[in-house]
């Protein structure tokens, strides 16, 4: 069993969002995401489901072609294969992201490209 707290894992970085993996198996990955205003996980479409729980702050979640405003207490689930991304709007955003199964390294290539270019939607 893994136990931790948001305070214990909290880390913000200037050059991109901070992802603190707190648990990972071949079936599931649990990440605490910490975003400064304007930081994001670029849009990508891995073959894994994701559930995002916004713990604090406000942001935007992309699901396919649609964008949704989210705030503290909101939960979003995006099915495998659908394009998804998350961006902090306004202030800091903290969220849990649970993926099943964990995306492959190759499936995160669009994330790396988007972060390098500073593009939320790197297409």
C-alpha positions in Angstrom: 0.0 0.0 0.0 1.2 3.5 -0.8 0.3 6.4 1.4 1.3 10.0 1.0 -0.2 13.5 1.0 -0.5 16.4 -1.3 1.8 18.4 0.9 4.5 15.7 1.0 4.5 15.4 -2.8 3.9 19.0 -3.8 6.5 20.4 -6.2 6.2 23.1 -8.7 8.7 23.8 -11.5 9.1 26.7 -13.8 9.7 24.9 -17.1 6.6 22.7 -17.1 4.1 20.9 -15.0 5.3 18.7 -12.2 4.2 15.0 -12.2 4.8 13.1 -9.0 4.2 9.3 -9.6 3.0 7.8 -6.4 2.1 4.3 -7.7 2.6 2.4 -10.9 2.0 -1.2 -12.1 1.5 -2.6 -15.5 -2.2 -2.1 -15.0 -2.4 1.4 -13.4 -0.5 4.6 -12.8 -1.3 7.3 -10.2 0.2 10.7 -10.5 -0.2 13.9 -8.6 0.0 16.8 -11.0 1.1 20.3 -9.9 0.6 23.1 -12.5 1.6 26.7 -12.3 -0.8 29.1 -14.1 -0.7 28.4 -17.8 1.2 25.1 -17.5 -0.3 22.1 -19.2 -0.1 18.5 -20.3 -0.3 18.7 -24.1 -3.1 17.0 -26.0 -2.4 13.4 -26.8 -4.4 10.2 -27.3 -2.9 7.2 -25.6 -4.6 3.8 -25.5 -5.4 4.2 -21.8 -8.3 5.5 -19.8 -7.7 8.5 -17.5 -9.6 9.8 -14.5 -8.7 13.3 -13.4 -9.7 14.7 -10.0 -9.1 18.4 -9.6 -8.0 19.0 -6.0 -7.5 22.7 -6.1 -7.5 25.5 -8.7 -9.2 25.9 -12.0 -8.4 24.7 -15.5 -9.4 23.3 -18.8 -9.6 19.7 -19.8 -9.7 18.7 -23.4 -11.8 15.6 -24.3 -11.7 15.0 -28.0 -12.7 18.2 -29.8 -14.4 19.6 -26.6 -12.9 21.7 -23.8 -14.4 21.8 -20.4 -13.8 24.2 -17.5 -12.9 22.4 -14.3 -12.4 23.5 -10.7 -11.7 22.0 -7.3 -13.9 19.0 -6.7 -14.5 18.1 -10.4 -13.8 14.6 -11.7 -13.3 13.9 -15.4 -13.0 10.5 -17.1 -11.7 10.3 -20.6 -11.7 6.9 -22.4 -8.7 5.3 -24.1 -7.9 6.6 -27.5 -9.7 10.0 -27.1 -7.5 13.1 -27.3 -7.0 14.6 -23.8 -5.0 17.4 -22.2 -5.2 19.6 -19.1 -4.2 23.2 -18.5 -4.1 25.4 -15.4 -6.1 28.6 -15.9 -5.8 31.5 -13.5 -3.9 30.2 -10.5 -2.1 27.0 -9.6 -3.9 23.7 -10.3 -3.4 20.4 -8.4 -4.9 17.2 -9.6 -4.7 13.4 -9.4 -4.4 11.6 -12.7 -5.1 7.9 -12.8 -4.4 6.0 -16.0 -5.2 2.4 -16.8 -3.1 0.9 -18.2 -0.2 3.4 -18.1 0.6 5.0 -21.4 3.7 3.8 -23.2 6.7 5.9 -23.8 5.9 6.2 -27.5 2.4 7.4 -26.6 3.9 10.3 -24.7 5.8 11.6 -27.7 3.1 14.2 -28.4 3.4 15.4 -24.8 7.2 15.8 -25.1 6.8 17.7 -28.5 4.1 20.0 -27.1 6.1 20.8 -24.0 9.2 21.5 -26.0 7.2 23.8 -28.4 5.0 25.3 -25.6 1.9 24.1 -27.4 -1.2 22.8 -25.6 -2.4 21.1 -28.9 0.9 20.1 -30.7 -0.7 18.9 -33.9 
